[in-house]
């Protein structure tokens, strides 16, 4: 693999006030080789690398009084919002009701322990903002900073981060809590985010930054 351009470093503090953690598409289908995406020919194993970091970040957020929001990639009954046939084996995925509403594979992975009072945003496009209630939810919660983790770095994480950055949210993508099918795609997604749309930070920076802020100031 050719030498990759370095990602712009982030040396500041990750905000805790007016902040939410956004966990992107950590669903069974994206972690399993036996569900529809795996059966379509994709090797899902690289995406499982995001699980430990996402679990750690979610638990840290809960302990720090920072709200956690989850997204799920879900198509409506009848796959009416599947859209244009793009990506890997689209005809097969359409025919198999891949990520279809009501299927078990769309559920969040149990490792995250999603709670009944935590918001879940369903979407049928890569961006968590497009065609969803995410922005009204963030406004209602007083959130101005998003800390993003999940899968995949180059598609749903990056698209969501770009949309967040263009809406003037403080945008932080956690590099050890995301995953992608190919390392080059992972790297250059983070490279582009750090170049223009937000910051690329690590879990240790989140933990250090939040530890310095009293719990009463968490939003």
Secondary structure, 3 states (H helix, E strand, C coil): CCCCCCCCCCCCCCCCCCEEEEEECCEHHHHCCCCHHHHCCCCHHHHHHHHHHHHHHHHHHHHHCCEEEEEEECECHHHCCCCCCCCCCHHHHHHCCCCECCCHHHCECHHHCCCCCCEEEEECCCCCCCCCCHHHHHHHHCCCEEEEEEECHHHHHHHHHHHHHHCCCEEEEEEEEEECCCHHHHHHHHHHHHHHHCEEECHHHHHHHHHCCCHHHCC
